[in-house]
Amino acid sequence: MDELKNLVIQTLETNGVLGQLRAQLRSCVFKVIDNQDQVEKGVSNFHWENPQARKATGSIEGLLCAELVRDFMEFYKLDYSLSIYMPEVNL
C-alpha cells in the first residue's frame, strides 16, 4: 500500500497537480486573511507581510511595472505564481 501511495504522490508531483494544489491553498489562505482583515478594519490591508508591495501601485510607473509582470505571468501561463502575485500587489 505504501508503494501505491508513493507512486500516486510522485505522479501527481510530476504532473504538477500537487504544485497547483499548494498554490491554490496558499491563495485561499491569503484571501481568508485579507477578508478577515477587511471585516475587522473596514479596509483591505493584506500587505501586512510586505508593506513595499502596497507602494508598487501607488504611482503610474509602479502600476505599469506591476501590470507588465502580470502580463508576463499570464503570457507564460504562470498561473500558480499569478494567483499569489495578484492579491499581494492588489491588482
C-alpha positions, 0 to 999 in steps of 0.5 A: 500500500505504501508503494501505491501511495508513493507512486500516486504522490510522485505522479501527481508531483510530476504532473504538477497537480500537487504544485497547483494544489499548494498554490491554490491553498496558499491563495485561499489562505491569503484571501481568508486573511485579507477578508478577515482583515477587511471585516475587522478594519473596514479596509483591505490591508493584506500587505501586512507581510510586505508593506513595499508591495502596497507602494508598487501601485501607488504611482503610474510607473509602479502600476505599469511595472506591476501590470507588465509582470502580470502580463508576463505571468499570464503570457507564460501561463504562470498561473500558480505564481499569478494567483499569489502575485495578484492579491499581494500587489492588489491588482 
